Amino acid sequence: MSADGTWNVSINSPMGKQKGVLDLATEGDKLIGTGKAMGNTMEILDGTVDGDNLTFAMQISRPMQMRMEFQLAITGDQIAGEVKAGMLGKQKVSGERG
């Protein structure tokens, strides 16, 4: 299943459920796009695609500076996995195609 498109996602963080939007596109095994959350737009960094598995990072500035490293898998129109959010550790991510 292609990762291309808009995904509405939520992260179960220590500060409660955080909602965002991923706009993703693939170029071969490279993943590009943006993430939007909490009034910020962040570029996808170091994005790769391996079948239905996506790996990428984003650098956020609010509520604090941190690198977020995602490992997600697509099943149909669902996306799920986890994000390592700096010192906050790993958190569950889920969502669906928008």
N, C-alpha and C positions, 0 to 999 in steps of 0.2 A: 504494500500500500504506500502511496506517495505521501511524503511529509508536506508537500507544497500546499499552502493555504493558510487560513487563519484558525487559530486554536484558542479557545477560552479555557484558561487553566486556573487552578487554585493550589496554593501551597499551605500545608498545615504547619504553620510556624509557631514558635513559642509565644508570639504576639497575637495568636489567633489566625484564622483563615485569611490568607492574602490572595486577592484575585488579580489576574493579569491577562494579557493577550499576547500571543506569539504569532508573528507573521513570518512564515518560513518558506524558503525555496531551496531546491536542490540543484546543484551543478555537478553531475556525476556523483562522486562520493563526498562532495563538499556541501555543507549546510550553511546557508546564509540567511539573513533577515534581521528582524528586530523584536524586542520584547518591550511591552508597555505595562507599567504598574506604578501606582502611587504618584502619578503626574510626571513620571520619567519615561523617556524612550532610550533604550540601550541597544547597541549593536550586538549581534551574535558573534562571539569570538571562538576561534579554534573549532568550528563546527564540522562534524563528520557524520556520514550516513553509512550504516552497514545493514542492508536489508531494511527491516522495520525498526532498527535501533538507532537512536540519535544521541550524540554526545556533543555538548557545547558548553560554553561559559558566557557569562555576562558580568560586567563590572557595574555595581550600583553605587550611588552616592547618598541615597536616603533610605532608611533612617540613619544609616552609617555607611562608611566606605567598606565594601567587601566584594570579593570575587565569588560568584555563585557558579558551581560546576554541576551541570545537569547530565543525567543518564536516563533517557526516556525510551519507551517502546510504543509503537503504534499498533493497535488492533482495530481494524475497521475505521470507524470515526471516533475512536477513543484513544487517549494518550495517557500514559501513566509511568511512574518511576520515582526517582528521588533526586534531590538537589543537595549538594554539600554547600552550606552557607557559612563560610568562614568559621569563626569560633562557635557559631550556633549549632554546628554539626549537621547531620543528615536529616532531611525532612521529606515527607511524602508529597508527591505532585500528582494531580489527576486533572483531566479535562476532556473536552470534546471539540470536534471540528465546528467552527462557527458559521 
